[in-house]
Amino acid sequence: MKKFKINMSNFSNEEIDLIASEIEAKKVAVLPTDTVYGLSSLASDRQTVERIYQIKKRNIDKPLIVLMKSFCMIRSFCILNKKQYSYIKENLEKGEILTVILKNKSRELAHLTNKNGGVAIRIPKQSNFLMKLIKRINKPIVSTSLNLSGEPEILDLEKAKKLFKENKIDLIVDGGNMRGNRPSKVVDIIDIDNINLIRD
């Protein structure tokens, strides 16, 4: 397991390149996100995603969140109409940390799709680090809170290192204190005229 610390307000392109190369090599990484610390990997690599499920002891029927860099990337993988676009854009402009469920249209995300054909998507606008990382990789990455399924989020990376050491996390990126943050709001907007709040 590799571990290194970065300054979230002053990281280098070299650091982004290093983290990106690990994820591109189909590794599982602990990353500081726009909410809490999360477990991440390439979204399109089913085997690595399955490792995250095993690490978290998470039910395979509970899809992970997929982080994307832009609306253009979302349209490559999901059905996005004008009303859905406007809803997401308005919330991003308000600074809302929002995960939306959209209809999947891509084979690459089939393993991250729920029983209704939806996939959970977020553009992590509040995290310059994540936005630069996803732009560098140029592919979606998954993100799920750093914890065992059903347990509180782990904020102490030393605790995480001990708890998960036998489960083959490949990289821990220490971005400092994440205390006080909370997971994103999750809203199903597949039917934009009947929005369904999944998590507030």
N, C-alpha and C positions, 0 to 999 in steps of 0.2 A: 504494500500500500504506500503510495506517494502522498506527501502532505506538504503544502507550502502556503504561505500567507501573502495576501495581496492587500494593497490599499485601495478600497473601493472608490475613492475619489481621485486617485492618481495612479492608475495601473498602466502598464506599458503594452505596446503592440506585441512585444516579444512574449509577455505573459499570456496574452490572449492566444497567440499562436501555439504556445505550449499546451494550454488547456484544450484548445481545439484539436490539436493532433492526437491527444489522448482519447477524446470522444470519437473522432474519426476512426480511430483504431479499435472501435467497438468496446470501449471501456465504460465502466460504471463510475460516475463521479458524484461527490457531494459538492454542491455549488451554493453560494449565497444567491438568493433570488430577490425578486421585488416584494416578497412576503417573508417567508421563513427559509431556513436551509432546506434544500431539496436534493433528492436523488435523481440524477439525470443520465441520459444516454441518447444516442441517435434514435429518433422515433421510428424510423423505417426498419431498424434492425430487430426483428422479432426475438431472436435468441437473447440479445442483451436486455431487452424489455422484460423478457421472462425471468431473467436473473434478478431484476428489481422486484418483481412480484415475490420471488423466493426470499430475497433479503428482508422484505417487509412482512412476509407471511400474509400477503394480501390476497383476497379472493380474486381470481382471474376475471370474474364477472364485473369487477369495478374498474372501468377504464381509467387510465392516467391522463393528466393534462398534457397537452401538446403546446409548446411555446413556438411561435412563429414571428418573423421579423417585420412583416408588412401585410397589407391587404392583398397585395399581388400574390404573396406566398399562400395566403389563406385560399384565394380563388383557385390556386393550382391543386388544392386538395379537397376543398369543400364547396358546396353550393352556397353562394352568397348573393342575395338579392339586394335591391336598393334600400329597402326598409331596414334590413339587417345591417347593412353597411352604415347607414345613418345612425342607427342605435348604438353600434359599437363606437363609431367616431365621436359621437356626442359624449359618451361616457369617458373615453380616453381624454378628450379635451378638458373634462371636469376633474381629471386626475384620479378617476375611479380605477381601482385594481380589479378588473372584471374578467372572469372566464365565461365564455359563451359556448353553448352546445349547438353545433351546426351539422347539417347533413353531410356525411362523408361521401366523396365520389372517387376516392383513390384506393387502389389495391395496397399501396404502401402503408396505409393506416388502418387496414382492415382489422388487425389484431388489437387496435385501440378504439374500436367502434362498439357502442352499446347495442342492446337488442333492438332498439328503434332506429338503428343506422346513424346515430349521432356520435360526434367526436368533440371532446372538450378542448377548446382553443383559447389561448391568451397571447396578446402582444404585450410583452413586459416593458412598456414604455417608461415605467418608473425606475428601471434599472439600466443605466448606461452600460454596465458590465455585460448583462445578458444580451442586450441588443447588439453590442459589438461582437460578442461571441457567436450569436446565431448568424449574423451577417458574414462573419469569417468562415463558418462552416457551410453556410448557404443551404442548410437543410433544417427541418424542424427537429427539436429535441423534446424529449418527455421531461416532465418535472412532477414529483410527488413529494410530499412533506417527509422530512427525515425522522422516521419513527417506525415502530412496529405497528401493524394495522390495529386500529382501535385504541392505541396508546397516545398520550400527549406528544406534541412535537418536541424533538430533542434540540435544545439550544446550546448545549455544552458539547463542543466538538471532541473533547477528550473522552467524554462519556460515549459518544458515538463511535469513536475509534475502538474503544474496548468492547462495546456491545456488538459491533458488526465485524470485528477483526477476522472471524472465521467464515464470514460470508462473502469474502473477496470483493469488497469495495476497492477499486483500483486507485482512486485519487480523491483526496480531500482538499478543497480550496477554502482556506480560512479567510473570510472577509470581515472578521470582527464581530461585534455584538449585534445580534438580531433580535434581542429581547424587546418585547412590546409590539412587535409586528404580528400580524394575524394572516391566516390563509385568505385567498381571494373569495369574493362573492362569485357564485356560480349560477348562471341563468340559462335555461333552455329556450332558445329563440328560433328553433326550427320552424315553428308556427309563430311568426313575429306578431300576429294579431292576438295571440293567446300565450303571452310570455309566462313561463313556469319557473319560479324561484326554487332552485335546488338547495343552495346554501347561502345564507345571508352573511 
